[in-house]
Amino acid sequence: MTTAGIRLVLLVAIVATIGCDRVTKQIAATTLSDSPGQSFLADTVRLEYAENTGAFLSLGAGWPRPVRTAIFVAGNTLLLAFCVVGMRRGWPTRTLLGVALFVGGAVSNLLDRVVHGAVIDFMNVGIGPLRTGIFNVADVAIMLGVGLVLLDAWRSAPPATPAP
């Protein structure tokens, strides 16, 4: 694939990730915010509306708003800038796709944080008492992106040489 083709695929991945996340958050806000949670597949999947003012698993949710804003908005913006600059370094295609998914998810969550002061979450999965935290489509894209980057790093790592 040409460089222009790869860039187009990455741009589509970023825009599609943001679009899917925005649409699902809007649906969650309009259908779940004023109603009890819903359960599907024998309670394996739960849909319930939540606004997360913190980071991953509500980390920092109790911090004062100016501190949260400074750390989460500024930190997220710097991390995104690093990722976008890094995408120009000639990384392998799978790594670039992982970074694109990460960027798309992070941008969408950053939009929530800037516009609403919190990120809209609405999904929870698990079996019995073993459950995930509540999350959204952007979080799935971020985790998938990190997974692709780590997979590529692991696959491209030189084999370990035995100790003498």
MITIVEX-265220 format. One record per atom (N, C-alpha, C): residue number from 1; residue in three letters; x, y, z. Coordinates in steps of 0.1 Angstrom, whole numbers, plus 5000, padded with zeros to 4 digits. Layout:
<pts>
pt nr NUM, rest Ala, u X, v Y, w Z
...
</pts>
This chain:
<pts>
pt nr 1, rest Met, u 5008, v 4988, w 5000
pt nr 1, rest Met, u 5000, v 5000, w 5000
pt nr 1, rest Met, u 5009, v 5012, w 5000
pt nr 2, rest Thr, u 5005, v 5023, w 4993
pt nr 2, rest Thr, u 5013, v 5035, w 4992
pt nr 2, rest Thr, u 5012, v 5043, w 5005
pt nr 3, rest Thr, u 5021, v 5052, w 5007
pt nr 3, rest Thr, u 5020, v 5060, w 5019
pt nr 3, rest Thr, u 5007, v 5068, w 5020
pt nr 4, rest Ala, u 5003, v 5073, w 5008
pt nr 4, rest Ala, u 4990, v 5081, w 5008
pt nr 4, rest Ala, u 4978, v 5072, w 5012
pt nr 5, rest Gly, u 4979, v 5059, w 5007
pt nr 5, rest Gly, u 4968, v 5050, w 5010
pt nr 5, rest Gly, u 4968, v 5047, w 5025
pt nr 6, rest Ile, u 4980, v 5045, w 5031
pt nr 6, rest Ile, u 4981, v 5042, w 5045
pt nr 6, rest Ile, u 4975, v 5054, w 5053
pt nr 7, rest Arg, u 4979, v 5066, w 5049
pt nr 7, rest Arg, u 4974, v 5078, w 5056
pt nr 7, rest Arg, u 4959, v 5079, w 5055
pt nr 8, rest Leu, u 4954, v 5076, w 5044
pt nr 8, rest Leu, u 4939, v 5076, w 5042
pt nr 8, rest Leu, u 4932, v 5066, w 5052
pt nr 9, rest Val, u 4938, v 5054, w 5052
pt nr 9, rest Val, u 4932, v 5044, w 5061
pt nr 9, rest Val, u 4933, v 5049, w 5076
pt nr 10, rest Leu, u 4944, v 5055, w 5080
pt nr 10, rest Leu, u 4946, v 5060, w 5093
pt nr 10, rest Leu, u 4936, v 5071, w 5096
pt nr 11, rest Leu, u 4934, v 5080, w 5087
pt nr 11, rest Leu, u 4925, v 5091, w 5089
pt nr 11, rest Leu, u 4911, v 5085, w 5090
pt nr 12, rest Val, u 4907, v 5076, w 5082
pt nr 12, rest Val, u 4894, v 5070, w 5083
pt nr 12, rest Val, u 4892, v 5063, w 5096
pt nr 13, rest Ala, u 4902, v 5056, w 5101
pt nr 13, rest Ala, u 4901, v 5049, w 5114
pt nr 13, rest Ala, u 4899, v 5059, w 5125
pt nr 14, rest Ile, u 4906, v 5071, w 5125
pt nr 14, rest Ile, u 4905, v 5081, w 5135
pt nr 14, rest Ile, u 4891, v 5087, w 5135
pt nr 15, rest Val, u 4886, v 5091, w 5123
pt nr 15, rest Val, u 4873, v 5097, w 5121
pt nr 15, rest Val, u 4862, v 5087, w 5125
pt nr 16, rest Ala, u 4863, v 5075, w 5120
pt nr 16, rest Ala, u 4853, v 5065, w 5123
pt nr 16, rest Ala, u 4852, v 5062, w 5138
pt nr 17, rest Thr, u 4863, v 5062, w 5145
pt nr 17, rest Thr, u 4864, v 5059, w 5159
pt nr 17, rest Thr, u 4857, v 5071, w 5166
pt nr 18, rest Ile, u 4860, v 5083, w 5163
pt nr 18, rest Ile, u 4854, v 5095, w 5169
pt nr 18, rest Ile, u 4839, v 5095, w 5166
pt nr 19, rest Gly, u 4835, v 5092, w 5154
pt nr 19, rest Gly, u 4821, v 5092, w 5150
pt nr 19, rest Gly, u 4813, v 5082, w 5157
pt nr 20, rest Cys, u 4818, v 5070, w 5158
pt nr 20, rest Cys, u 4811, v 5059, w 5165
pt nr 20, rest Cys, u 4809, v 5062, w 5179
pt nr 21, rest Asp, u 4820, v 5067, w 5185
pt nr 21, rest Asp, u 4819, v 5071, w 5200
pt nr 21, rest Asp, u 4809, v 5082, w 5202
pt nr 22, rest Arg, u 4810, v 5092, w 5194
pt nr 22, rest Arg, u 4800, v 5104, w 5196
pt nr 22, rest Arg, u 4786, v 5099, w 5195
pt nr 23, rest Val, u 4783, v 5091, w 5184
pt nr 23, rest Val, u 4769, v 5086, w 5182
pt nr 23, rest Val, u 4765, v 5078, w 5194
pt nr 24, rest Thr, u 4773, v 5068, w 5198
pt nr 24, rest Thr, u 4769, v 5059, w 5209
pt nr 24, rest Thr, u 4767, v 5067, w 5222
pt nr 25, rest Lys, u 4775, v 5077, w 5225
pt nr 25, rest Lys, u 4774, v 5085, w 5237
pt nr 25, rest Lys, u 4761, v 5093, w 5236
pt nr 26, rest Gln, u 4758, v 5098, w 5224
pt nr 26, rest Gln, u 4745, v 5106, w 5223
pt nr 26, rest Gln, u 4733, v 5097, w 5225
pt nr 27, rest Ile, u 4734, v 5085, w 5220
pt nr 27, rest Ile, u 4723, v 5075, w 5222
pt nr 27, rest Ile, u 4722, v 5072, w 5237
pt nr 28, rest Ala, u 4733, v 5070, w 5243
pt nr 28, rest Ala, u 4733, v 5066, w 5258
pt nr 28, rest Ala, u 4727, v 5078, w 5266
pt nr 29, rest Ala, u 4731, v 5090, w 5262
pt nr 29, rest Ala, u 4727, v 5102, w 5270
pt nr 29, rest Ala, u 4711, v 5104, w 5268
pt nr 30, rest Thr, u 4706, v 5101, w 5257
pt nr 30, rest Thr, u 4692, v 5103, w 5255
pt nr 30, rest Thr, u 4683, v 5091, w 5259
pt nr 31, rest Thr, u 4689, v 5079, w 5259
pt nr 31, rest Thr, u 4680, v 5068, w 5263
pt nr 31, rest Thr, u 4683, v 5062, w 5276
pt nr 32, rest Leu, u 4695, v 5064, w 5282
pt nr 32, rest Leu, u 4698, v 5058, w 5294
pt nr 32, rest Leu, u 4700, v 5067, w 5306
pt nr 33, rest Ser, u 4701, v 5080, w 5304
pt nr 33, rest Ser, u 4704, v 5090, w 5314
pt nr 33, rest Ser, u 4693, v 5091, w 5325
pt nr 34, rest Asp, u 4681, v 5089, w 5321
pt nr 34, rest Asp, u 4670, v 5091, w 5331
pt nr 34, rest Asp, u 4662, v 5078, w 5333
pt nr 35, rest Ser, u 4669, v 5067, w 5330
pt nr 35, rest Ser, u 4662, v 5054, w 5332
pt nr 35, rest Ser, u 4672, v 5044, w 5339
pt nr 36, rest Pro, u 4666, v 5033, w 5345
pt nr 36, rest Pro, u 4674, v 5024, w 5351
pt nr 36, rest Pro, u 4683, v 5016, w 5341
pt nr 37, rest Gly, u 4694, v 5010, w 5346
pt nr 37, rest Gly, u 4702, v 5003, w 5337
pt nr 37, rest Gly, u 4695, v 4991, w 5330
pt nr 38, rest Gln, u 4700, v 4987, w 5319
pt nr 38, rest Gln, u 4695, v 4975, w 5312
pt nr 38, rest Gln, u 4705, v 4964, w 5312
pt nr 39, rest Ser, u 4700, v 4952, w 5312
pt nr 39, rest Ser, u 4708, v 4940, w 5312
pt nr 39, rest Ser, u 4705, v 4931, w 5300
pt nr 40, rest Phe, u 4716, v 4925, w 5295
pt nr 40, rest Phe, u 4714, v 4917, w 5283
pt nr 40, rest Phe, u 4723, v 4904, w 5284
pt nr 41, rest Leu, u 4720, v 4894, w 5277
pt nr 41, rest Leu, u 4727, v 4881, w 5277
pt nr 41, rest Leu, u 4730, v 4876, w 5291
pt nr 42, rest Ala, u 4719, v 4874, w 5298
pt nr 42, rest Ala, u 4720, v 4868, w 5312
pt nr 42, rest Ala, u 4729, v 4877, w 5321
pt nr 43, rest Asp, u 4728, v 4890, w 5319
pt nr 43, rest Asp, u 4735, v 4900, w 5327
pt nr 43, rest Asp, u 4750, v 4900, w 5324
pt nr 44, rest Thr, u 4754, v 4895, w 5313
pt nr 44, rest Thr, u 4768, v 4896, w 5308
pt nr 44, rest Thr, u 4771, v 4910, w 5304
pt nr 45, rest Val, u 4761, v 4917, w 5297
pt nr 45, rest Val, u 4763, v 4931, w 5293
pt nr 45, rest Val, u 4753, v 4939, w 5300
pt nr 46, rest Arg, u 4758, v 4950, w 5306
pt nr 46, rest Arg, u 4749, v 4960, w 5312
pt nr 46, rest Arg, u 4751, v 4973, w 5305
pt nr 47, rest Leu, u 4740, v 4980, w 5303
pt nr 47, rest Leu, u 4740, v 4994, w 5298
pt nr 47, rest Leu, u 4734, v 5003, w 5308
pt nr 48, rest Glu, u 4742, v 5013, w 5313
pt nr 48, rest Glu, u 4738, v 5022, w 5323
pt nr 48, rest Glu, u 4746, v 5035, w 5321
pt nr 49, rest Tyr, u 4740, v 5046, w 5323
pt nr 49, rest Tyr, u 4746, v 5059, w 5320
pt nr 49, rest Tyr, u 4754, v 5064, w 5332
pt nr 50, rest Ala, u 4766, v 5069, w 5329
pt nr 50, rest Ala, u 4775, v 5074, w 5340
pt nr 50, rest Ala, u 4783, v 5085, w 5334
pt nr 51, rest Glu, u 4786, v 5095, w 5342
pt nr 51, rest Glu, u 4795, v 5106, w 5338
pt nr 51, rest Glu, u 4807, v 5105, w 5347
pt nr 52, rest Asn, u 4818, v 5103, w 5340
pt nr 52, rest Asn, u 4831, v 5100, w 5347
pt nr 52, rest Asn, u 4839, v 5113, w 5347
pt nr 53, rest Thr, u 4841, v 5120, w 5358
pt nr 53, rest Thr, u 4849, v 5132, w 5359
pt nr 53, rest Thr, u 4864, v 5128, w 5360
pt nr 54, rest Gly, u 4867, v 5116, w 5363
pt nr 54, rest Gly, u 4881, v 5112, w 5365
pt nr 54, rest Gly, u 4886, v 5106, w 5352
pt nr 55, rest Ala, u 4897, v 5099, w 5354
pt nr 55, rest Ala, u 4903, v 5092, w 5342
pt nr 55, rest Ala, u 4899, v 5077, w 5343
pt nr 56, rest Phe, u 4907, v 5068, w 5338
pt nr 56, rest Phe, u 4905, v 5054, w 5338
pt nr 56, rest Phe, u 4900, v 5049, w 5352
pt nr 57, rest Leu, u 4888, v 5042, w 5352
pt nr 57, rest Leu, u 4882, v 5037, w 5364
pt nr 57, rest Leu, u 4880, v 5048, w 5375
pt nr 58, rest Ser, u 4877, v 5061, w 5370
pt nr 58, rest Ser, u 4874, v 5072, w 5379
pt nr 58, rest Ser, u 4886, v 5077, w 5386
pt nr 59, rest Leu, u 4898, v 5074, w 5383
pt nr 59, rest Leu, u 4910, v 5079, w 5389
pt nr 59, rest Leu, u 4910, v 5094, w 5389
pt nr 60, rest Gly, u 4912, v 5100, w 5400
pt nr 60, rest Gly, u 4912, v 5115, w 5401
pt nr 60, rest Gly, u 4899, v 5122, w 5401
pt nr 61, rest Ala, u 4888, v 5114, w 5402
pt nr 61, rest Ala, u 4874, v 5120, w 5401
pt nr 61, rest Ala, u 4872, v 5129, w 5413
pt nr 62, rest Gly, u 4879, v 5127, w 5424
pt nr 62, rest Gly, u 4877, v 5135, w 5436
pt nr 62, rest Gly, u 4886, v 5147, w 5437
pt nr 63, rest Trp, u 4895, v 5149, w 5427
pt nr 63, rest Trp, u 4904, v 5160, w 5427
pt nr 63, rest Trp, u 4896, v 5173, w 5424
pt nr 64, rest Pro, u 4901, v 5185, w 5429
pt nr 64, rest Pro, u 4894, v 5197, w 5425
pt nr 64, rest Pro, u 4893, v 5199, w 5410
pt nr 65, rest Arg, u 4882, v 5205, w 5405
pt nr 65, rest Arg, u 4880, v 5206, w 5390
pt nr 65, rest Arg, u 4892, v 5212, w 5383
pt nr 66, rest Pro, u 4898, v 5223, w 5388
pt nr 66, rest Pro, u 4910, v 5229, w 5381
pt nr 66, rest Pro, u 4922, v 5220, w 5380
pt nr 67, rest Val, u 4924, v 5212, w 5390
pt nr 67, rest Val, u 4935, v 5202, w 5389
pt nr 67, rest Val, u 4932, v 5191, w 5379
pt nr 68, rest Arg, u 4919, v 5186, w 5380
pt nr 68, rest Arg, u 4915, v 5176, w 5370
pt nr 68, rest Arg, u 4916, v 5181, w 5356
pt nr 69, rest Thr, u 4912, v 5193, w 5354
pt nr 69, rest Thr, u 4912, v 5199, w 5340
pt nr 69, rest Thr, u 4926, v 5201, w 5335
pt nr 70, rest Ala, u 4935, v 5206, w 5344
pt nr 70, rest Ala, u 4949, v 5208, w 5340
pt nr 70, rest Ala, u 4956, v 5195, w 5337
pt nr 71, rest Ile, u 4954, v 5185, w 5345
pt nr 71, rest Ile, u 4961, v 5172, w 5343
pt nr 71, rest Ile, u 4955, v 5164, w 5332
pt nr 72, rest Phe, u 4941, v 5163, w 5332
pt nr 72, rest Phe, u 4935, v 5154, w 5321
pt nr 72, rest Phe, u 4935, v 5161, w 5308
pt nr 73, rest Val, u 4931, v 5174, w 5307
pt nr 73, rest Val, u 4931, v 5180, w 5294
pt nr 73, rest Val, u 4945, v 5183, w 5289
pt nr 74, rest Ala, u 4953, v 5189, w 5297
pt nr 74, rest Ala, u 4967, v 5192, w 5292
pt nr 74, rest Ala, u 4975, v 5180, w 5290
pt nr 75, rest Gly, u 4974, v 5170, w 5299
pt nr 75, rest Gly, u 4981, v 5158, w 5297
pt nr 75, rest Gly, u 4977, v 5150, w 5285
pt nr 76, rest Asn, u 4964, v 5149, w 5283
pt nr 76, rest Asn, u 4958, v 5142, w 5272
pt nr 76, rest Asn, u 4962, v 5149, w 5259
pt nr 77, rest Thr, u 4962, v 5162, w 5259
pt nr 77, rest Thr, u 4966, v 5170, w 5247
pt nr 77, rest Thr, u 4981, v 5167, w 5243
pt nr 78, rest Leu, u 4989, v 5167, w 5253
pt nr 78, rest Leu, u 5004, v 5165, w 5251
pt nr 78, rest Leu, u 5006, v 5150, w 5246
pt nr 79, rest Leu, u 4999, v 5141, w 5252
pt nr 79, rest Leu, u 5000, v 5127, w 5247
pt nr 79, rest Leu, u 4995, v 5125, w 5233
pt nr 80, rest Leu, u 4984, v 5132, w 5230
pt nr 80, rest Leu, u 4979, v 5131, w 5216
pt nr 80, rest Leu, u 4989, v 5137, w 5206
pt nr 81, rest Ala, u 4995, v 5149, w 5210
pt nr 81, rest Ala, u 5005, v 5155, w 5201
pt nr 81, rest Ala, u 5017, v 5146, w 5199
pt nr 82, rest Phe, u 5021, v 5140, w 5209
pt nr 82, rest Phe, u 5033, v 5130, w 5208
pt nr 82, rest Phe, u 5029, v 5119, w 5198
pt nr 83, rest Cys, u 5017, v 5113, w 5200
pt nr 83, rest Cys, u 5012, v 5102, w 5191
pt nr 83, rest Cys, u 5012, v 5107, w 5177
pt nr 84, rest Val, u 5006, v 5118, w 5174
pt nr 84, rest Val, u 5005, v 5123, w 5160
pt nr 84, rest Val, u 5018, v 5126, w 5154
pt nr 85, rest Val, u 5028, v 5132, w 5162
pt nr 85, rest Val, u 5041, v 5134, w 5157
pt nr 85, rest Val, u 5048, v 5120, w 5154
pt nr 86, rest Gly, u 5046, v 5111, w 5164
pt nr 86, rest Gly, u 5052, v 5098, w 5162
pt nr 86, rest Gly, u 5047, v 5090, w 5150
pt nr 87, rest Met, u 5035, v 5093, w 5146
pt nr 87, rest Met, u 5029, v 5086, w 5134
pt nr 87, rest Met, u 5037, v 5089, w 5121
pt nr 88, rest Arg, u 5045, v 5100, w 5122
pt nr 88, rest Arg, u 5052, v 5104, w 5110
pt nr 88, rest Arg, u 5066, v 5097, w 5110
pt nr 89, rest Arg, u 5069, v 5088, w 5119
pt nr 89, rest Arg, u 5082, v 5082, w 5120
pt nr 89, rest Arg, u 5084, v 5070, w 5112
pt nr 90, rest Gly, u 5075, v 5065, w 5105
pt nr 90, rest Gly, u 5076, v 5053, w 5097
pt nr 90, rest Gly, u 5075, v 5040, w 5105
pt nr 91, rest Trp, u 5066, v 5040, w 5114
pt nr 91, rest Trp, u 5063, v 5028, w 5122
pt nr 91, rest Trp, u 5056, v 5018, w 5113
pt nr 92, rest Pro, u 5056, v 5005, w 5117
pt nr 92, rest Pro, u 5049, v 4995, w 5109
pt nr 92, rest Pro, u 5034, v 4998, w 5109
pt nr 93, rest Thr, u 5027, v 4993, w 5098
pt nr 93, rest Thr, u 5013, v 4996, w 5096
pt nr 93, rest Thr, u 5004, v 4992, w 5108
pt nr 94, rest Arg, u 5007, v 4981, w 5114
pt nr 94, rest Arg, u 4998, v 4977, w 5125
pt nr 94, rest Arg, u 5000, v 4986, w 5137
pt nr 95, rest Thr, u 5012, v 4991, w 5139
pt nr 95, rest Thr, u 5015, v 5000, w 5150
pt nr 95, rest Thr, u 5008, v 5013, w 5147
pt nr 96, rest Leu, u 5008, v 5018, w 5134
pt nr 96, rest Leu, u 5002, v 5030, w 5130
pt nr 96, rest Leu, u 4987, v 5029, w 5132
pt nr 97, rest Leu, u 4981, v 5017, w 5129
pt nr 97, rest Leu, u 4967, v 5015, w 5131
pt nr 97, rest Leu, u 4963, v 5016, w 5146
pt nr 98, rest Gly, u 4972, v 5010, w 5154
pt nr 98, rest Gly, u 4969, v 5010, w 5168
pt nr 98, rest Gly, u 4970, v 5024, w 5174
pt nr 99, rest Val, u 4980, v 5032, w 5169
pt nr 99, rest Val, u 4981, v 5046, w 5174
pt nr 99, rest Val, u 4969, v 5054, w 5169
pt nr 100, rest Ala, u 4964, v 5051, w 5156
pt nr 100, rest Ala, u 4952, v 5058, w 5151
pt nr 100, rest Ala, u 4940, v 5055, w 5160
pt nr 101, rest Leu, u 4938, v 5043, w 5163
pt nr 101, rest Leu, u 4926, v 5039, w 5172
pt nr 101, rest Leu, u 4928, v 5046, w 5186
pt nr 102, rest Phe, u 4940, v 5046, w 5191
pt nr 102, rest Phe, u 4942, v 5053, w 5204
pt nr 102, rest Phe, u 4939, v 5068, w 5203
pt nr 103, rest Val, u 4944, v 5074, w 5192
pt nr 103, rest Val, u 4942, v 5088, w 5190
pt nr 103, rest Val, u 4927, v 5091, w 5188
pt nr 104, rest Gly, u 4920, v 5083, w 5180
pt nr 104, rest Gly, u 4905, v 5086, w 5178
pt nr 104, rest Gly, u 4898, v 5085, w 5192
pt nr 105, rest Gly, u 4901, v 5074, w 5199
pt nr 105, rest Gly, u 4894, v 5073, w 5212
pt nr 105, rest Gly, u 4897, v 5084, w 5222
pt nr 106, rest Ala, u 4910, v 5088, w 5222
pt nr 106, rest Ala, u 4914, v 5098, w 5232
pt nr 106, rest Ala, u 4909, v 5112, w 5228
pt nr 107, rest Val, u 4908, v 5115, w 5215
pt nr 107, rest Val, u 4902, v 5127, w 5210
pt nr 107, rest Val, u 4888, v 5128, w 5214
pt nr 108, rest Ser, u 4880, v 5117, w 5212
pt nr 108, rest Ser, u 4866, v 5118, w 5215
pt nr 108, rest Ser, u 4864, v 5119, w 5230
pt nr 109, rest Asn, u 4871, v 5112, w 5239
pt nr 109, rest Asn, u 4870, v 5114, w 5253
pt nr 109, rest Asn, u 4875, v 5128, w 5257
pt nr 110, rest Leu, u 4885, v 5134, w 5251
pt nr 110, rest Leu, u 4889, v 5147, w 5254
pt nr 110, rest Leu, u 4878, v 5157, w 5250
pt nr 111, rest Leu, u 4871, v 5155, w 5239
pt nr 111, rest Leu, u 4860, v 5164, w 5236
pt nr 111, rest Leu, u 4850, v 5164, w 5247
pt nr 112, rest Asp, u 4846, v 5152, w 5252
pt nr 112, rest Asp, u 4837, v 5151, w 5263
pt nr 112, rest Asp, u 4842, v 5159, w 5275
pt nr 113, rest Arg, u 4854, v 5157, w 5278
pt nr 113, rest Arg, u 4860, v 5164, w 5290
pt nr 113, rest Arg, u 4860, v 5179, w 5289
pt nr 114, rest Val, u 4863, v 5184, w 5277
pt nr 114, rest Val, u 4864, v 5199, w 5275
pt nr 114, rest Val, u 4850, v 5204, w 5274
pt nr 115, rest Val, u 4840, v 5198, w 5267
pt nr 115, rest Val, u 4827, v 5203, w 5265
pt nr 115, rest Val, u 4818, v 5201, w 5278
pt nr 116, rest His, u 4819, v 5189, w 5284
pt nr 116, rest His, u 4810, v 5186, w 5295
pt nr 116, rest His, u 4816, v 5185, w 5309
pt nr 117, rest Gly, u 4829, v 5185, w 5309
pt nr 117, rest Gly, u 4837, v 5184, w 5322
pt nr 117, rest Gly, u 4837, v 5169, w 5327
pt nr 118, rest Ala, u 4832, v 5160, w 5319
pt nr 118, rest Ala, u 4832, v 5146, w 5323
pt nr 118, rest Ala, u 4830, v 5138, w 5310
pt nr 119, rest Val, u 4834, v 5125, w 5311
pt nr 119, rest Val, u 4833, v 5116, w 5300
pt nr 119, rest Val, u 4821, v 5107, w 5302
pt nr 120, rest Ile, u 4813, v 5106, w 5291
pt nr 120, rest Ile, u 4801, v 5097, w 5292
pt nr 120, rest Ile, u 4805, v 5083, w 5290
pt nr 121, rest Asp, u 4801, v 5074, w 5300
pt nr 121, rest Asp, u 4804, v 5060, w 5299
pt nr 121, rest Asp, u 4790, v 5053, w 5300
pt nr 122, rest Phe, u 4789, v 5041, w 5295
pt nr 122, rest Phe, u 4776, v 5034, w 5295
pt nr 122, rest Phe, u 4776, v 5019, w 5294
pt nr 123, rest Met, u 4788, v 5013, w 5292
pt nr 123, rest Met, u 4788, v 4998, w 5291
pt nr 123, rest Met, u 4796, v 4992, w 5302
pt nr 124, rest Asn, u 4791, v 4980, w 5306
pt nr 124, rest Asn, u 4798, v 4972, w 5316
pt nr 124, rest Asn, u 4796, v 4958, w 5312
pt nr 125, rest Val, u 4806, v 4950, w 5313
pt nr 125, rest Val, u 4805, v 4936, w 5309
pt nr 125, rest Val, u 4811, v 4927, w 5320
pt nr 126, rest Gly, u 4807, v 4915, w 5321
pt nr 126, rest Gly, u 4812, v 4906, w 5331
pt nr 126, rest Gly, u 4803, v 4894, w 5334
pt nr 127, rest Ile, u 4808, v 4886, w 5343
pt nr 127, rest Ile, u 4801, v 4874, w 5346
pt nr 127, rest Ile, u 4800, v 4874, w 5362
pt nr 128, rest Gly, u 4788, v 4874, w 5367
pt nr 128, rest Gly, u 4786, v 4874, w 5381
pt nr 128, rest Gly, u 4793, v 4886, w 5387
pt nr 129, rest Pro, u 4801, v 4884, w 5398
pt nr 129, rest Pro, u 4807, v 4895, w 5405
pt nr 129, rest Pro, u 4820, v 4900, w 5397
pt nr 130, rest Leu, u 4824, v 4892, w 5388
pt nr 130, rest Leu, u 4836, v 4896, w 5380
pt nr 130, rest Leu, u 4832, v 4905, w 5368
pt nr 131, rest Arg, u 4834, v 4918, w 5370
pt nr 131, rest Arg, u 4829, v 4928, w 5360
pt nr 131, rest Arg, u 4840, v 4938, w 5357
pt nr 132, rest Thr, u 4839, v 4944, w 5345
pt nr 132, rest Thr, u 4847, v 4955, w 5342
pt nr 132, rest Thr, u 4842, v 4968, w 5348
pt nr 133, rest Gly, u 4850, v 4978, w 5348
pt nr 133, rest Gly, u 4845, v 4991, w 5351
pt nr 133, rest Gly, u 4836, v 4996, w 5340
pt nr 134, rest Ile, u 4828, v 5007, w 5342
pt nr 134, rest Ile, u 4819, v 5012, w 5331
pt nr 134, rest Ile, u 4828, v 5019, w 5321
pt nr 135, rest Phe, u 4825, v 5017, w 5308
pt nr 135, rest Phe, u 4833, v 5023, w 5298
pt nr 135, rest Phe, u 4825, v 5027, w 5286
pt nr 136, rest Asn, u 4832, v 5032, w 5275
pt nr 136, rest Asn, u 4825, v 5036, w 5263
pt nr 136, rest Asn, u 4833, v 5031, w 5251
pt nr 137, rest Val, u 4828, v 5034, w 5239
pt nr 137, rest Val, u 4834, v 5030, w 5226
pt nr 137, rest Val, u 4848, v 5035, w 5225
pt nr 138, rest Ala, u 4850, v 5048, w 5229
pt nr 138, rest Ala, u 4864, v 5053, w 5228
pt nr 138, rest Ala, u 4874, v 5045, w 5237
pt nr 139, rest Asp, u 4869, v 5041, w 5248
pt nr 139, rest Asp, u 4878, v 5033, w 5257
pt nr 139, rest Asp, u 4882, v 5020, w 5250
pt nr 140, rest Val, u 4872, v 5014, w 5243
pt nr 140, rest Val, u 4875, v 5001, w 5236
pt nr 140, rest Val, u 4885, v 5004, w 5225
pt nr 141, rest Ala, u 4884, v 5015, w 5218
pt nr 141, rest Ala, u 4893, v 5018, w 5207
pt nr 141, rest Ala, u 4907, v 5021, w 5213
pt nr 142, rest Ile, u 4908, v 5028, w 5225
pt nr 142, rest Ile, u 4921, v 5030, w 5231
pt nr 142, rest Ile, u 4927, v 5017, w 5235
pt nr 143, rest Met, u 4920, v 5008, w 5241
pt nr 143, rest Met, u 4926, v 4996, w 5246
pt nr 143, rest Met, u 4930, v 4987, w 5234
pt nr 144, rest Leu, u 4922, v 4987, w 5223
pt nr 144, rest Leu, u 4925, v 4979, w 5211
pt nr 144, rest Leu, u 4938, v 4985, w 5205
pt nr 145, rest Gly, u 4939, v 4998, w 5204
pt nr 145, rest Gly, u 4950, v 5005, w 5199
pt nr 145, rest Gly, u 4963, v 5002, w 5207
pt nr 146, rest Val, u 4962, v 5002, w 5220
pt nr 146, rest Val, u 4974, v 4999, w 5228
pt nr 146, rest Val, u 4977, v 4984, w 5226
pt nr 147, rest Gly, u 4967, v 4976, w 5225
pt nr 147, rest Gly, u 4970, v 4961, w 5223
pt nr 147, rest Gly, u 4977, v 4959, w 5210
pt nr 148, rest Leu, u 4973, v 4966, w 5199
pt nr 148, rest Leu, u 4980, v 4965, w 5186
pt nr 148, rest Leu, u 4995, v 4970, w 5187
pt nr 149, rest Val, u 4997, v 4981, w 5193
pt nr 149, rest Val, u 5010, v 4986, w 5195
pt nr 149, rest Val, u 5019, v 4976, w 5203
pt nr 150, rest Leu, u 5014, v 4971, w 5214
pt nr 150, rest Leu, u 5021, v 4961, w 5222
pt nr 150, rest Leu, u 5024, v 4948, w 5214
pt nr 151, rest Leu, u 5014, v 4944, w 5207
pt nr 151, rest Leu, u 5016, v 4932, w 5198
pt nr 151, rest Leu, u 5027, v 4934, w 5188
pt nr 152, rest Asp, u 5027, v 4945, w 5182
pt nr 152, rest Asp, u 5037, v 4948, w 5172
pt nr 152, rest Asp, u 5051, v 4949, w 5178
pt nr 153, rest Ala, u 5052, v 4955, w 5190
pt nr 153, rest Ala, u 5064, v 4957, w 5197
pt nr 153, rest Ala, u 5069, v 4943, w 5201
pt nr 154, rest Trp, u 5060, v 4934, w 5206
pt nr 154, rest Trp, u 5064, v 4921, w 5210
pt nr 154, rest Trp, u 5069, v 4913, w 5198
pt nr 155, rest Arg, u 5062, v 4913, w 5187
pt nr 155, rest Arg, u 5065, v 4906, w 5175
pt nr 155, rest Arg, u 5078, v 4910, w 5169
pt nr 156, rest Ser, u 5081, v 4923, w 5170
pt nr 156, rest Ser, u 5093, v 4928, w 5164
pt nr 156, rest Ser, u 5105, v 4929, w 5173
pt nr 157, rest Ala, u 5103, v 4925, w 5185
pt nr 157, rest Ala, u 5115, v 4924, w 5195
pt nr 157, rest Ala, u 5125, v 4913, w 5191
pt nr 158, rest Pro, u 5138, v 4916, w 5191
pt nr 158, rest Pro, u 5147, v 4906, w 5188
pt nr 158, rest Pro, u 5146, v 4894, w 5198
pt nr 159, rest Pro, u 5149, v 4882, w 5193
pt nr 159, rest Pro, u 5148, v 4871, w 5202
pt nr 159, rest Pro, u 5159, v 4872, w 5213
pt nr 160, rest Ala, u 5155, v 4867, w 5224
pt nr 160, rest Ala, u 5165, v 4868, w 5236
pt nr 160, rest Ala, u 5177, v 4858, w 5233
pt nr 161, rest Thr, u 5188, v 4863, w 5236
pt nr 161, rest Thr, u 5200, v 4854, w 5234
pt nr 161, rest Thr, u 5203, v 4847, w 5248
pt nr 162, rest Pro, u 5205, v 4834, w 5247
pt nr 162, rest Pro, u 5208, v 4827, w 5259
pt nr 162, rest Pro, u 5220, v 4832, w 5267
pt nr 163, rest Ala, u 5219, v 4832, w 5280
pt nr 163, rest Ala, u 5231, v 4836, w 5288
pt nr 163, rest Ala, u 5242, v 4825, w 5287
pt nr 164, rest Pro, u 5254, v 4829, w 5287
pt nr 164, rest Pro, u 5265, v 4819, w 5286
pt nr 164, rest Pro, u 5266, v 4810, w 5299
</pts>
